[in-house]
Amino acid sequence: MSVRHRHNLRGKEVQEILGQLRDTLHDSSGDRLKESKIEVCSLGPEEHLYFIDGMPGLLKIGERVLPTLLNNALLKSVPTITVDAGAVSHICNGSALMAPGIVRIEGTFSLNAIVAVKEITYGKTIALVKSIMDSEELASVSKGKVALTVHYVGDKYWRIYRNLT
């Protein structure tokens, strides 16, 4: 996967991508990006990386727009699951999030919501996952798969944008 030429988005394109981000995050935290310079480069047929004021800030995979793991401003508005040290290597290899590794849940979310996963030692975001249950149900389970990994430290997207910064 190679990064192709990037170009600025026009006003209508910015509105469209921010609307898709709003749909993914179920909030309007991305609206503050309206005044930012947003550029896009294609990573593949349905994969795009969006630069916000020169930094890799959004990732579009299919129809879903996500903050990159470097976009701390947007990640602050996403519900968070903190995991123990034993879960980190599994998540950073793309494995699903399992209930036994969860230490803390912050915020509420619904089924199929995007949730940030942080590691317990330094509080760094290591992945974005799609929940397969809501936060209330998640708080009551102690075993099994609870979320599917969508984007994580070390995946192909992360390697691309880390090499660009």
N, C-alpha and C positions, 0 to 999 in steps of 0.2 A: 504494500500500500504506500503510494507516494503522495506527498502533498503537492498539489497543483497550484497554479497562480491564484492569488486571492484578490478579491475586488470589493469595493464598498457597496453596501446595501442602500437602496433608495428608501424613501419614507414609507411607501406601501409595503415593501419587503420587510422593513424593520417592524412595522405593526403586525404583520403576519407571523413573524418568528416570535415576537413577544406574546402574541395571542396563544401560540402553541406552547410556549413556556408556562403561561398562566394556566392552561389546561393541564399540563403535567404536574405543576406544583400546587394547583388548586388555591392560588392566592395571587395577589398583584405585586409581589415583591420585585418582579422584573420590570415593572413599569418605569422605575427610576432610570432604566437604561435608554429611554427614549432620546435623551440628550447626548448619548455616547456615540462615538464613531464606531460603527459595527462593520466589519469586513467578514467575508466568507471565503473558505476554500473547500473544494471538494476532496473528500478522502476516498470516495467510491460512489457507486450509483445512487445509494440512498444513505450516504454518510457524509456529514459536513461538519467542519469545525468553524466556529464563529469567534472572531477576535473582537474584544471590547476594549477600545482605546489601546490597541496594540497587544493585549494579553489574551491568551486562549481562555475564553469565558464560557462558551456554550458548545454543546455537542448535540448534533441531530442524528439520531439513528432511526431510520424509517420515518415514522410520523412523530416520534417522541423527541422533544427538546429537553435537554438536561443541562444543569450547570456542570462545568468540568470540576475536577477535584481541586483545582487551583482557585476556583471562584468562591473565596471565603464569604464574601458579602451575600451571595445568594444562598450558600449552604447554611447560613445562620437562620434562614427562614424555613428550612426543611426540618421535619421531625427527626429525631436522632435516636439510634440504638447504640449503646456502648457495649463492646464485647471484651471478654477477657483475653489475655495473651495467647492462650491456646487456640483461639478461633482465628487469629490474625492470619497465619500462614495459609489456612484453608480458604479464607475469603479472598486473599491476594492471589490465589490460584484459580479463582472463579467459582468456587464451590458455593452452594446455597447456604444461607444463614440458618443455623440450627439453634433451637431454643436453649440447650444447655450452655452455650457460650455467652448468652446475654447477661449483662450485669445491671443495665439500667435502660429505661425507656423514657425519653423526654418528648413531650408533645403528644397530640392525638392524631391518628390517621385512620383512613378507611382501607378496605380491601383494594388491592392494586395501586396503592399510593407509592410514590417514590419517597424513600427514607434514607437518610445518611447513616452510615455505619462508622463509628469512631472506635479507635483502640483505647484501652483504659490508661495506659502508661502516660502518654503525652497528649491525649485528646485529639489526635490527628484524624481527619476523615480519610478512611481507606477504601470506601466503596459507596456506591448508590445501589440500593436494592428495591425491588418491587414486592410489596407485602402480599402475602397470600392469605392474610387475615387482618382484621382491624386491630388497633392498639389495645382495646379492651380484652379481646379474645387472647391476644398475644401475652398479655400480663398474666393470664391464668394457665398457660401451658408450660410444661417443663421438659417436654421432649418433642423431637420431630422437626421437620423443615418448616420455617416460618416466613422466609422471603427468598426470592430468586435474585441473584447478582446480575446487575445490568451493566455496571461500569466500575472498575476497580483498579487500584494501584498495580501497575505491571501489565495491564491489558494493552492491546494494540493501539488504542486511542491515547492512553496515558503515555506510552512510549513516544508516540508522534509529537504530542504537544510538549512534553518535557524536553525533547530535543530541540524544540523551537524557542524555548525560553532561556 
